[in-house]
Amino acid sequence: MVQLYAEPNDIVRLSVCRTCLGNDGHWIDGISWEELQDIKDGVGYGSNDAIEVYPRIGDVVNVANMRHLWVLPSELDFIWRRSSTT
């Protein structure tokens, strides 16, 4: 399941979780990087950079099996890019 939220400054938050239960009755966990990339692309943000935040310990909120991507309106200048010479 993917929920899209409009955040300030033209940022979109994608909240992602699995909707399947394991044999133990708990939500299945373990969304890979590749799956998050595919989800971001699949909901129309393939040409945008996105970030996943790991907050300082005092701000951690971990009450559900969810991952969050913040989709940015402009590209980041500090990430690696595929070389255009390849």
PyMOL Python script that loads the backbone (N, CA, C, O; Angstrom):
from pymol import cmd

cmd.read_pdbstr("""\
ATOM      1  N   MET A   1       0.848  -1.159   0.000  1.00  0.00           N
ATOM      2  CA  MET A   1       0.000   0.000   0.000  1.00  0.00           C
ATOM      3  C   MET A   1       0.898   1.228   0.000  1.00  0.00           C
ATOM      4  O   MET A   1       1.898   1.276   0.716  1.00  0.00           O
ATOM      5  N   VAL A   2       0.538   2.209  -0.800  1.00  0.00           N
ATOM      6  CA  VAL A   2       1.284   3.460  -0.857  1.00  0.00           C
ATOM      7  C   VAL A   2       0.298   4.602  -0.647  1.00  0.00           C
ATOM      8  O   VAL A   2      -0.713   4.698  -1.343  1.00  0.00           O
ATOM      9  N   GLN A   3       0.598   5.458   0.308  1.00  0.00           N
ATOM     10  CA  GLN A   3      -0.191   6.662   0.534  1.00  0.00           C
ATOM     11  C   GLN A   3       0.677   7.857   0.180  1.00  0.00           C
ATOM     12  O   GLN A   3       1.845   7.920   0.565  1.00  0.00           O
ATOM     13  N   LEU A   4       0.099   8.811  -0.560  1.00  0.00           N
ATOM     14  CA  LEU A   4       0.809  10.022  -0.951  1.00  0.00           C
ATOM     15  C   LEU A   4       0.280  11.184  -0.131  1.00  0.00           C
ATOM     16  O   LEU A   4      -0.931  11.355   0.010  1.00  0.00           O
ATOM     17  N   TYR A   5       1.193  11.982   0.409  1.00  0.00           N
ATOM     18  CA  TYR A   5       0.838  13.148   1.208  1.00  0.00           C
ATOM     19  C   TYR A   5       1.554  14.370   0.654  1.00  0.00           C
ATOM     20  O   TYR A   5       2.755  14.326   0.387  1.00  0.00           O
ATOM     21  N   ALA A   6       0.822  15.450   0.484  1.00  0.00           N
ATOM     22  CA  ALA A   6       1.429  16.723   0.096  1.00  0.00           C
ATOM     23  C   ALA A   6       2.044  17.351   1.336  1.00  0.00           C
ATOM     24  O   ALA A   6       1.354  17.580   2.330  1.00  0.00           O
ATOM     25  N   GLU A   7       3.334  17.626   1.279  1.00  0.00           N
ATOM     26  CA  GLU A   7       4.061  18.249   2.379  1.00  0.00           C
ATOM     27  C   GLU A   7       4.430  19.677   1.966  1.00  0.00           C
ATOM     28  O   GLU A   7       4.309  20.032   0.793  1.00  0.00           O
ATOM     29  N   PRO A   8       4.877  20.489   2.914  1.00  0.00           N
ATOM     30  CA  PRO A   8       5.299  21.855   2.562  1.00  0.00           C
ATOM     31  C   PRO A   8       6.422  21.857   1.521  1.00  0.00           C
ATOM     32  O   PRO A   8       7.142  20.870   1.370  1.00  0.00           O
ATOM     33  N   ASN A   9       6.559  22.963   0.815  1.00  0.00           N
ATOM     34  CA  ASN A   9       7.644  23.202  -0.150  1.00  0.00           C
ATOM     35  C   ASN A   9       7.606  22.254  -1.343  1.00  0.00           C
ATOM     36  O   ASN A   9       8.652  21.883  -1.876  1.00  0.00           O
ATOM     37  N   ASP A  10       6.408  21.863  -1.763  1.00  0.00           N
ATOM     38  CA  ASP A  10       6.223  20.990  -2.936  1.00  0.00           C
ATOM     39  C   ASP A  10       6.862  19.619  -2.780  1.00  0.00           C
ATOM     40  O   ASP A  10       7.206  18.981  -3.775  1.00  0.00           O
ATOM     41  N   ILE A  11       7.025  19.164  -1.564  1.00  0.00           N
ATOM     42  CA  ILE A  11       7.541  17.827  -1.287  1.00  0.00           C
ATOM     43  C   ILE A  11       6.351  16.879  -1.164  1.00  0.00           C
ATOM     44  O   ILE A  11       5.310  17.249  -0.622  1.00  0.00           O
ATOM     45  N   VAL A  12       6.510  15.669  -1.665  1.00  0.00           N
ATOM     46  CA  VAL A  12       5.489  14.631  -1.543  1.00  0.00           C
ATOM     47  C   VAL A  12       6.061  13.514  -0.683  1.00  0.00           C
ATOM     48  O   VAL A  12       7.170  13.041  -0.931  1.00  0.00           O
ATOM     49  N   ARG A  13       5.308  13.092   0.324  1.00  0.00           N
ATOM     50  CA  ARG A  13       5.746  11.957   1.153  1.00  0.00           C
ATOM     51  C   ARG A  13       5.010  10.717   0.694  1.00  0.00           C
ATOM     52  O   ARG A  13       3.782  10.704   0.605  1.00  0.00           O
ATOM     53  N   LEU A  14       5.773   9.670   0.402  1.00  0.00           N
ATOM     54  CA  LEU A  14       5.210   8.368   0.098  1.00  0.00           C
ATOM     55  C   LEU A  14       5.352   7.498   1.335  1.00  0.00           C
ATOM     56  O   LEU A  14       6.469   7.209   1.765  1.00  0.00           O
ATOM     57  N   SER A  15       4.239   7.079   1.910  1.00  0.00           N
ATOM     58  CA  SER A  15       4.248   6.162   3.046  1.00  0.00           C
ATOM     59  C   SER A  15       3.902   4.784   2.509  1.00  0.00           C
ATOM     60  O   SER A  15       2.842   4.597   1.911  1.00  0.00           O
ATOM     61  N   VAL A  16       4.791   3.818   2.718  1.00  0.00           N
ATOM     62  CA  VAL A  16       4.704   2.510   2.078  1.00  0.00           C
ATOM     63  C   VAL A  16       4.652   1.420   3.136  1.00  0.00           C
ATOM     64  O   VAL A  16       5.433   1.431   4.087  1.00  0.00           O
ATOM     65  N   CYS A  17       3.729   0.480   2.969  1.00  0.00           N
ATOM     66  CA  CYS A  17       3.704  -0.687   3.852  1.00  0.00           C
ATOM     67  C   CYS A  17       3.152  -1.886   3.088  1.00  0.00           C
ATOM     68  O   CYS A  17       2.423  -1.736   2.108  1.00  0.00           O
ATOM     69  N   ARG A  18       3.505  -3.046   3.546  1.00  0.00           N
ATOM     70  CA  ARG A  18       2.951  -4.276   2.984  1.00  0.00           C
ATOM     71  C   ARG A  18       1.559  -4.491   3.575  1.00  0.00           C
ATOM     72  O   ARG A  18       1.267  -4.027   4.678  1.00  0.00           O
ATOM     73  N   THR A  19       0.719  -5.184   2.847  1.00  0.00           N
ATOM     74  CA  THR A  19      -0.646  -5.427   3.315  1.00  0.00           C
ATOM     75  C   THR A  19      -0.902  -6.912   3.560  1.00  0.00           C
ATOM     76  O   THR A  19      -2.051  -7.349   3.620  1.00  0.00           O
ATOM     77  N   CYS A  20       0.174  -7.683   3.700  1.00  0.00           N
ATOM     78  CA  CYS A  20       0.048  -9.124   3.914  1.00  0.00           C
ATOM     79  C   CYS A  20       0.481  -9.474   5.335  1.00  0.00           C
ATOM     80  O   CYS A  20       1.431  -8.906   5.875  1.00  0.00           O
ATOM     81  N   LEU A  21      -0.244 -10.424   5.922  1.00  0.00           N
ATOM     82  CA  LEU A  21       0.109 -10.916   7.250  1.00  0.00           C
ATOM     83  C   LEU A  21       0.944 -12.175   7.135  1.00  0.00           C
ATOM     84  O   LEU A  21       0.719 -13.007   6.256  1.00  0.00           O
ATOM     85  N   GLY A  22       1.910 -12.307   8.030  1.00  0.00           N
ATOM     86  CA  GLY A  22       2.704 -13.525   8.111  1.00  0.00           C
ATOM     87  C   GLY A  22       1.967 -14.585   8.901  1.00  0.00           C
ATOM     88  O   GLY A  22       0.878 -14.336   9.419  1.00  0.00           O
ATOM     89  N   ASN A  23       2.553 -15.764   8.994  1.00  0.00           N
ATOM     90  CA  ASN A  23       1.939 -16.869   9.738  1.00  0.00           C
ATOM     91  C   ASN A  23       1.753 -16.550  11.211  1.00  0.00           C
ATOM     92  O   ASN A  23       0.911 -17.147  11.882  1.00  0.00           O
ATOM     93  N   ASP A  24       2.546 -15.601  11.714  1.00  0.00           N
ATOM     94  CA  ASP A  24       2.453 -15.233  13.129  1.00  0.00           C
ATOM     95  C   ASP A  24       1.382 -14.167  13.385  1.00  0.00           C
ATOM     96  O   ASP A  24       1.185 -13.751  14.527  1.00  0.00           O
ATOM     97  N   GLY A  25       0.687 -13.721  12.324  1.00  0.00           N
ATOM     98  CA  GLY A  25      -0.368 -12.720  12.483  1.00  0.00           C
ATOM     99  C   GLY A  25       0.126 -11.291  12.442  1.00  0.00           C
ATOM    100  O   GLY A  25      -0.676 -10.365  12.563  1.00  0.00           O
ATOM    101  N   HIS A  26       1.430 -11.082  12.274  1.00  0.00           N
ATOM    102  CA  HIS A  26       1.990  -9.738  12.186  1.00  0.00           C
ATOM    103  C   HIS A  26       2.184  -9.354  10.720  1.00  0.00           C
ATOM    104  O   HIS A  26       2.324 -10.214   9.851  1.00  0.00           O
ATOM    105  N   TRP A  27       2.189  -8.042  10.462  1.00  0.00           N
ATOM    106  CA  TRP A  27       2.419  -7.565   9.101  1.00  0.00           C
ATOM    107  C   TRP A  27       3.793  -7.993   8.626  1.00  0.00           C
ATOM    108  O   TRP A  27       4.763  -7.937   9.381  1.00  0.00           O
ATOM    109  N   ILE A  28       3.878  -8.421   7.374  1.00  0.00           N
ATOM    110  CA  ILE A  28       5.164  -8.814   6.799  1.00  0.00           C
ATOM    111  C   ILE A  28       6.010  -7.563   6.598  1.00  0.00           C
ATOM    112  O   ILE A  28       5.528  -6.541   6.111  1.00  0.00           O
ATOM    113  N   ASP A  29       7.272  -7.660   6.979  1.00  0.00           N
ATOM    114  CA  ASP A  29       8.212  -6.547   6.935  1.00  0.00           C
ATOM    115  C   ASP A  29       9.218  -6.793   5.812  1.00  0.00           C
ATOM    116  O   ASP A  29       9.124  -7.785   5.089  1.00  0.00           O
ATOM    117  N   GLY A  30      10.165  -5.898   5.678  1.00  0.00           N
ATOM    118  CA  GLY A  30      11.286  -6.124   4.778  1.00  0.00           C
ATOM    119  C   GLY A  30      11.075  -5.612   3.372  1.00  0.00           C
ATOM    120  O   GLY A  30      11.104  -6.397   2.425  1.00  0.00           O
ATOM    121  N   ILE A  31      10.867  -4.328   3.210  1.00  0.00           N
ATOM    122  CA  ILE A  31      10.752  -3.730   1.885  1.00  0.00           C
ATOM    123  C   ILE A  31      12.156  -3.331   1.443  1.00  0.00           C
ATOM    124  O   ILE A  31      12.813  -2.529   2.106  1.00  0.00           O
ATOM    125  N   SER A  32      12.611  -3.882   0.335  1.00  0.00           N
ATOM    126  CA  SER A  32      13.984  -3.651  -0.111  1.00  0.00           C
ATOM    127  C   SER A  32      14.129  -2.286  -0.791  1.00  0.00           C
ATOM    128  O   SER A  32      13.148  -1.628  -1.139  1.00  0.00           O
ATOM    129  N   TRP A  33      15.388  -1.890  -0.966  1.00  0.00           N
ATOM    130  CA  TRP A  33      15.689  -0.654  -1.692  1.00  0.00           C
ATOM    131  C   TRP A  33      15.119  -0.724  -3.101  1.00  0.00           C
ATOM    132  O   TRP A  33      14.524   0.241  -3.580  1.00  0.00           O
ATOM    133  N   GLU A  34      15.300  -1.864  -3.767  1.00  0.00           N
ATOM    134  CA  GLU A  34      14.804  -2.025  -5.130  1.00  0.00           C
ATOM    135  C   GLU A  34      13.284  -1.879  -5.192  1.00  0.00           C
ATOM    136  O   GLU A  34      12.752  -1.265  -6.117  1.00  0.00           O
ATOM    137  N   GLU A  35      12.588  -2.444  -4.206  1.00  0.00           N
ATOM    138  CA  GLU A  35      11.129  -2.321  -4.175  1.00  0.00           C
ATOM    139  C   GLU A  35      10.699  -0.867  -3.969  1.00  0.00           C
ATOM    140  O   GLU A  35       9.761  -0.396  -4.612  1.00  0.00           O
ATOM    141  N   LEU A  36      11.386  -0.161  -3.075  1.00  0.00           N
ATOM    142  CA  LEU A  36      11.055   1.254  -2.867  1.00  0.00           C
ATOM    143  C   LEU A  36      11.307   2.069  -4.132  1.00  0.00           C
ATOM    144  O   LEU A  36      10.514   2.948  -4.468  1.00  0.00           O
ATOM    145  N   GLN A  37      12.403   1.787  -4.835  1.00  0.00           N
ATOM    146  CA  GLN A  37      12.693   2.484  -6.090  1.00  0.00           C
ATOM    147  C   GLN A  37      11.595   2.202  -7.114  1.00  0.00           C
ATOM    148  O   GLN A  37      11.127   3.120  -7.787  1.00  0.00           O
ATOM    149  N   ASP A  38      11.184   0.943  -7.235  1.00  0.00           N
ATOM    150  CA  ASP A  38      10.118   0.576  -8.169  1.00  0.00           C
ATOM    151  C   ASP A  38       8.799   1.247  -7.804  1.00  0.00           C
ATOM    152  O   ASP A  38       8.059   1.682  -8.686  1.00  0.00           O
ATOM    153  N   ILE A  39       8.501   1.334  -6.515  1.00  0.00           N
ATOM    154  CA  ILE A  39       7.268   1.990  -6.063  1.00  0.00           C
ATOM    155  C   ILE A  39       7.309   3.474  -6.416  1.00  0.00           C
ATOM    156  O   ILE A  39       6.337   4.016  -6.941  1.00  0.00           O
ATOM    157  N   LYS A  40       8.435   4.132  -6.129  1.00  0.00           N
ATOM    158  CA  LYS A  40       8.587   5.555  -6.457  1.00  0.00           C
ATOM    159  C   LYS A  40       8.377   5.781  -7.950  1.00  0.00           C
ATOM    160  O   LYS A  40       7.684   6.714  -8.355  1.00  0.00           O
ATOM    161  N   ASP A  41       8.978   4.924  -8.758  1.00  0.00           N
ATOM    162  CA  ASP A  41       8.824   5.025 -10.211  1.00  0.00           C
ATOM    163  C   ASP A  41       7.376   4.750 -10.618  1.00  0.00           C
ATOM    164  O   ASP A  41       6.821   5.449 -11.466  1.00  0.00           O
ATOM    165  N   GLY A  42       6.769   3.729 -10.010  1.00  0.00           N
ATOM    166  CA  GLY A  42       5.431   3.304 -10.383  1.00  0.00           C
ATOM    167  C   GLY A  42       4.326   4.301 -10.069  1.00  0.00           C
ATOM    168  O   GLY A  42       3.278   4.289 -10.714  1.00  0.00           O
ATOM    169  N   VAL A  43       4.550   5.166  -9.081  1.00  0.00           N
ATOM    170  CA  VAL A  43       3.529   6.172  -8.755  1.00  0.00           C
ATOM    171  C   VAL A  43       3.824   7.518  -9.409  1.00  0.00           C
ATOM    172  O   VAL A  43       3.214   8.530  -9.064  1.00  0.00           O
ATOM    173  N   GLY A  44       4.769   7.524 -10.359  1.00  0.00           N
ATOM    174  CA  GLY A  44       4.968   8.704 -11.186  1.00  0.00           C
ATOM    175  C   GLY A  44       6.098   9.632 -10.810  1.00  0.00           C
ATOM    176  O   GLY A  44       6.162  10.753 -11.314  1.00  0.00           O
ATOM    177  N   TYR A  45       7.004   9.195  -9.928  1.00  0.00           N
ATOM    178  CA  TYR A  45       8.094  10.059  -9.496  1.00  0.00           C
ATOM    179  C   TYR A  45       9.461   9.508  -9.882  1.00  0.00           C
ATOM    180  O   TYR A  45      10.448   9.744  -9.184  1.00  0.00           O
ATOM    181  N   GLY A  46       9.521   8.777 -10.989  1.00  0.00           N
ATOM    182  CA  GLY A  46      10.778   8.190 -11.443  1.00  0.00           C
ATOM    183  C   GLY A  46      11.849   9.206 -11.785  1.00  0.00           C
ATOM    184  O   GLY A  46      13.038   8.897 -11.703  1.00  0.00           O
ATOM    185  N   SER A  47      11.454  10.409 -12.166  1.00  0.00           N
ATOM    186  CA  SER A  47      12.453  11.421 -12.534  1.00  0.00           C
ATOM    187  C   SER A  47      12.806  12.345 -11.369  1.00  0.00           C
ATOM    188  O   SER A  47      13.550  13.309 -11.549  1.00  0.00           O
ATOM    189  N   ASN A  48      12.283  12.061 -10.183  1.00  0.00           N
ATOM    190  CA  ASN A  48      12.580  12.875  -8.999  1.00  0.00           C
ATOM    191  C   ASN A  48      13.513  12.131  -8.059  1.00  0.00           C
ATOM    192  O   ASN A  48      13.476  10.904  -7.968  1.00  0.00           O
ATOM    193  N   ASP A  49      14.354  12.891  -7.359  1.00  0.00           N
ATOM    194  CA  ASP A  49      15.119  12.334  -6.255  1.00  0.00           C
ATOM    195  C   ASP A  49      14.180  12.199  -5.060  1.00  0.00           C
ATOM    196  O   ASP A  49      13.232  12.970  -4.909  1.00  0.00           O
ATOM    197  N   ALA A  50      14.457  11.213  -4.217  1.00  0.00           N
ATOM    198  CA  ALA A  50      13.703  11.042  -2.982  1.00  0.00           C
ATOM    199  C   ALA A  50      14.683  10.638  -1.887  1.00  0.00           C
ATOM    200  O   ALA A  50      15.749  10.087  -2.161  1.00  0.00           O
ATOM    201  N   ILE A  51      14.311  10.917  -0.660  1.00  0.00           N
ATOM    202  CA  ILE A  51      15.157  10.536   0.474  1.00  0.00           C
ATOM    203  C   ILE A  51      14.338   9.782   1.512  1.00  0.00           C
ATOM    204  O   ILE A  51      13.130   9.977   1.642  1.00  0.00           O
ATOM    205  N   GLU A  52      15.028   8.920   2.242  1.00  0.00           N
ATOM    206  CA  GLU A  52      14.462   8.235   3.394  1.00  0.00           C
ATOM    207  C   GLU A  52      15.274   8.727   4.591  1.00  0.00           C
ATOM    208  O   GLU A  52      16.504   8.733   4.540  1.00  0.00           O
ATOM    209  N   VAL A  53      14.614   9.130   5.642  1.00  0.00           N
ATOM    210  CA  VAL A  53      15.283   9.789   6.762  1.00  0.00           C
ATOM    211  C   VAL A  53      15.404   8.836   7.950  1.00  0.00           C
ATOM    212  O   VAL A  53      14.461   8.120   8.288  1.00  0.00           O
ATOM    213  N   TYR A  54      16.555   8.839   8.561  1.00  0.00           N
ATOM    214  CA  TYR A  54      16.798   8.113   9.803  1.00  0.00           C
ATOM    215  C   TYR A  54      17.032   9.168  10.879  1.00  0.00           C
ATOM    216  O   TYR A  54      18.141   9.689  11.006  1.00  0.00           O
ATOM    217  N   PRO A  55      15.989   9.490  11.659  1.00  0.00           N
ATOM    218  CA  PRO A  55      16.071  10.621  12.587  1.00  0.00           C
ATOM    219  C   PRO A  55      16.958  10.335  13.792  1.00  0.00           C
ATOM    220  O   PRO A  55      17.312   9.193  14.086  1.00  0.00           O
ATOM    221  N   ARG A  56      17.297  11.413  14.468  1.00  0.00           N
ATOM    222  CA  ARG A  56      18.031  11.246  15.727  1.00  0.00           C
ATOM    223  C   ARG A  56      17.145  10.442  16.680  1.00  0.00           C
ATOM    224  O   ARG A  56      15.920  10.441  16.558  1.00  0.00           O
ATOM    225  N   ILE A  57      17.771   9.776  17.605  1.00  0.00           N
ATOM    226  CA  ILE A  57      17.091   8.801  18.461  1.00  0.00           C
ATOM    227  C   ILE A  57      15.902   9.409  19.209  1.00  0.00           C
ATOM    228  O   ILE A  57      14.891   8.731  19.395  1.00  0.00           O
ATOM    229  N   GLY A  58      15.997  10.641  19.631  1.00  0.00           N
ATOM    230  CA  GLY A  58      14.914  11.269  20.373  1.00  0.00           C
ATOM    231  C   GLY A  58      13.672  11.555  19.544  1.00  0.00           C
ATOM    232  O   GLY A  58      12.612  11.838  20.103  1.00  0.00           O
ATOM    233  N   ASP A  59      13.783  11.485  18.211  1.00  0.00           N
ATOM    234  CA  ASP A  59      12.654  11.764  17.329  1.00  0.00           C
ATOM    235  C   ASP A  59      12.095  10.517  16.645  1.00  0.00           C
ATOM    236  O   ASP A  59      11.210  10.624  15.795  1.00  0.00           O
ATOM    237  N   VAL A  60      12.599   9.341  17.004  1.00  0.00           N
ATOM    238  CA  VAL A  60      12.138   8.114  16.363  1.00  0.00           C
ATOM    239  C   VAL A  60      10.688   7.830  16.754  1.00  0.00           C
ATOM    240  O   VAL A  60      10.333   7.830  17.933  1.00  0.00           O
ATOM    241  N   VAL A  61       9.860   7.588  15.733  1.00  0.00           N
ATOM    242  CA  VAL A  61       8.482   7.145  15.916  1.00  0.00           C
ATOM    243  C   VAL A  61       8.354   5.846  15.132  1.00  0.00           C
ATOM    244  O   VAL A  61       8.390   5.855  13.902  1.00  0.00           O
ATOM    245  N   ASN A  62       8.206   4.736  15.834  1.00  0.00           N
ATOM    246  CA  ASN A  62       8.176   3.432  15.178  1.00  0.00           C
ATOM    247  C   ASN A  62       6.969   2.653  15.678  1.00  0.00           C
ATOM    248  O   ASN A  62       7.100   1.713  16.462  1.00  0.00           O
ATOM    249  N   VAL A  63       5.793   3.057  15.212  1.00  0.00           N
ATOM    250  CA  VAL A  63       4.557   2.441  15.694  1.00  0.00           C
ATOM    251  C   VAL A  63       3.866   1.589  14.635  1.00  0.00           C
ATOM    252  O   VAL A  63       2.834   0.977  14.909  1.00  0.00           O
ATOM    253  N   ALA A  64       4.428   1.546  13.428  1.00  0.00           N
ATOM    254  CA  ALA A  64       3.826   0.756  12.360  1.00  0.00           C
ATOM    255  C   ALA A  64       4.913   0.274  11.410  1.00  0.00           C
ATOM    256  O   ALA A  64       6.006   0.839  11.357  1.00  0.00           O
ATOM    257  N   ASN A  65       4.603  -0.759  10.673  1.00  0.00           N
ATOM    258  CA  ASN A  65       5.522  -1.315   9.696  1.00  0.00           C
ATOM    259  C   ASN A  65       5.435  -0.481   8.419  1.00  0.00           C
ATOM    260  O   ASN A  65       4.861  -0.926   7.424  1.00  0.00           O
ATOM    261  N   MET A  66       5.999   0.719   8.444  1.00  0.00           N
ATOM    262  CA  MET A  66       5.927   1.629   7.308  1.00  0.00           C
ATOM    263  C   MET A  66       7.311   2.169   6.989  1.00  0.00           C
ATOM    264  O   MET A  66       8.171   2.302   7.859  1.00  0.00           O
ATOM    265  N   ARG A  67       7.493   2.476   5.710  1.00  0.00           N
ATOM    266  CA  ARG A  67       8.683   3.190   5.243  1.00  0.00           C
ATOM    267  C   ARG A  67       8.189   4.474   4.610  1.00  0.00           C
ATOM    268  O   ARG A  67       7.088   4.510   4.059  1.00  0.00           O
ATOM    269  N   HIS A  68       8.986   5.526   4.680  1.00  0.00           N
ATOM    270  CA  HIS A  68       8.585   6.829   4.165  1.00  0.00           C
ATOM    271  C   HIS A  68       9.674   7.372   3.242  1.00  0.00           C
ATOM    272  O   HIS A  68      10.851   7.401   3.600  1.00  0.00           O
ATOM    273  N   LEU A  69       9.266   7.797   2.064  1.00  0.00           N
ATOM    274  CA  LEU A  69      10.150   8.477   1.128  1.00  0.00           C
ATOM    275  C   LEU A  69       9.639   9.888   0.940  1.00  0.00           C
ATOM    276  O   LEU A  69       8.445  10.096   0.726  1.00  0.00           O
ATOM    277  N   TRP A  70      10.529  10.854   1.018  1.00  0.00           N
ATOM    278  CA  TRP A  70      10.173  12.240   0.732  1.00  0.00           C
ATOM    279  C   TRP A  70      10.670  12.546  -0.673  1.00  0.00           C
ATOM    280  O   TRP A  70      11.875  12.579  -0.921  1.00  0.00           O
ATOM    281  N   VAL A  71       9.730  12.769  -1.592  1.00  0.00           N
ATOM    282  CA  VAL A  71      10.040  13.040  -2.993  1.00  0.00           C
ATOM    283  C   VAL A  71      10.255  14.538  -3.138  1.00  0.00           C
ATOM    284  O   VAL A  71       9.397  15.337  -2.763  1.00  0.00           O
ATOM    285  N   LEU A  72      11.396  14.910  -3.681  1.00  0.00           N
ATOM    286  CA  LEU A  72      11.806  16.310  -3.738  1.00  0.00           C
ATOM    287  C   LEU A  72      11.481  16.932  -5.091  1.00  0.00           C
ATOM    288  O   LEU A  72      11.531  16.252  -6.116  1.00  0.00           O
ATOM    289  N   PRO A  73      11.147  18.227  -5.099  1.00  0.00           N
ATOM    290  CA  PRO A  73      10.808  18.888  -6.361  1.00  0.00           C
ATOM    291  C   PRO A  73      12.017  19.223  -7.225  1.00  0.00           C
ATOM    292  O   PRO A  73      11.873  19.441  -8.427  1.00  0.00           O
ATOM    293  N   SER A  74      13.198  19.267  -6.633  1.00  0.00           N
ATOM    294  CA  SER A  74      14.410  19.543  -7.408  1.00  0.00           C
ATOM    295  C   SER A  74      15.473  18.522  -7.026  1.00  0.00           C
ATOM    296  O   SER A  74      15.416  17.915  -5.956  1.00  0.00           O
ATOM    297  N   GLU A  75      16.436  18.343  -7.910  1.00  0.00           N
ATOM    298  CA  GLU A  75      17.423  17.300  -7.664  1.00  0.00           C
ATOM    299  C   GLU A  75      18.418  17.701  -6.579  1.00  0.00           C
ATOM    300  O   GLU A  75      18.711  18.879  -6.370  1.00  0.00           O
ATOM    301  N   LEU A  76      18.920  16.682  -5.906  1.00  0.00           N
ATOM    302  CA  LEU A  76      19.923  16.887  -4.868  1.00  0.00           C
ATOM    303  C   LEU A  76      21.290  17.051  -5.515  1.00  0.00           C
ATOM    304  O   LEU A  76      21.584  16.426  -6.534  1.00  0.00           O
ATOM    305  N   ASP A  77      22.118  17.892  -4.920  1.00  0.00           N
ATOM    306  CA  ASP A  77      23.443  18.112  -5.504  1.00  0.00           C
ATOM    307  C   ASP A  77      24.540  17.308  -4.815  1.00  0.00           C
ATOM    308  O   ASP A  77      25.707  17.425  -5.188  1.00  0.00           O
ATOM    309  N   PHE A  78      24.193  16.496  -3.821  1.00  0.00           N
ATOM    310  CA  PHE A  78      25.233  15.770  -3.095  1.00  0.00           C
ATOM    311  C   PHE A  78      25.170  14.255  -3.285  1.00  0.00           C
ATOM    312  O   PHE A  78      25.824  13.517  -2.547  1.00  0.00           O
ATOM    313  N   ILE A  79      24.396  13.780  -4.260  1.00  0.00           N
ATOM    314  CA  ILE A  79      24.320  12.342  -4.467  1.00  0.00           C
ATOM    315  C   ILE A  79      25.094  11.936  -5.712  1.00  0.00           C
ATOM    316  O   ILE A  79      25.381  12.763  -6.578  1.00  0.00           O
ATOM    317  N   TRP A  80      25.429  10.649  -5.791  1.00  0.00           N
ATOM    318  CA  TRP A  80      26.124  10.131  -6.958  1.00  0.00           C
ATOM    319  C   TRP A  80      25.152  10.079  -8.121  1.00  0.00           C
ATOM    320  O   TRP A  80      23.977   9.754  -7.951  1.00  0.00           O
ATOM    321  N   ARG A  81      25.645  10.395  -9.280  1.00  0.00           N
ATOM    322  CA  ARG A  81      24.873  10.318 -10.522  1.00  0.00           C
ATOM    323  C   ARG A  81      25.585   9.384 -11.476  1.00  0.00           C
ATOM    324  O   ARG A  81      26.811   9.281 -11.472  1.00  0.00           O
ATOM    325  N   ARG A  82      24.811   8.718 -12.280  1.00  0.00           N
ATOM    326  CA  ARG A  82      25.388   7.890 -13.325  1.00  0.00           C
ATOM    327  C   ARG A  82      26.133   8.794 -14.291  1.00  0.00           C
ATOM    328  O   ARG A  82      25.623   9.840 -14.692  1.00  0.00           O
ATOM    329  N   SER A  83      27.319   8.397 -14.656  1.00  0.00           N
ATOM    330  CA  SER A  83      28.137   9.197 -15.557  1.00  0.00           C
ATOM    331  C   SER A  83      27.478   9.281 -16.925  1.00  0.00           C
ATOM    332  O   SER A  83      27.008   8.275 -17.458  1.00  0.00           O
ATOM    333  N   SER A  84      27.444  10.480 -17.490  1.00  0.00           N
ATOM    334  CA  SER A  84      26.865  10.652 -18.821  1.00  0.00           C
ATOM    335  C   SER A  84      27.820  10.219 -19.920  1.00  0.00           C
ATOM    336  O   SER A  84      27.458  10.246 -21.096  1.00  0.00           O
ATOM    337  N   THR A  85      29.044   9.817 -19.554  1.00  0.00           N
ATOM    338  CA  THR A  85      30.034   9.415 -20.552  1.00  0.00           C
ATOM    339  C   THR A  85      30.028   7.906 -20.768  1.00  0.00           C
ATOM    340  O   THR A  85      30.823   7.409 -21.566  1.00  0.00           O
ATOM    341  N   THR A  86      29.162   7.160 -20.086  1.00  0.00           N
ATOM    342  CA  THR A  86      29.141   5.698 -20.238  1.00  0.00           C
ATOM    343  C   THR A  86      28.199   5.280 -21.324  1.00  0.00           C
ATOM    344  O   THR A  86      28.054   4.087 -21.591  1.00  0.00           O
TER     345      THR A  86
END
""", "prot")
cmd.dss("prot")
cmd.show_as("cartoon", "prot")
cmd.util.cbc("prot")
cmd.orient("prot")
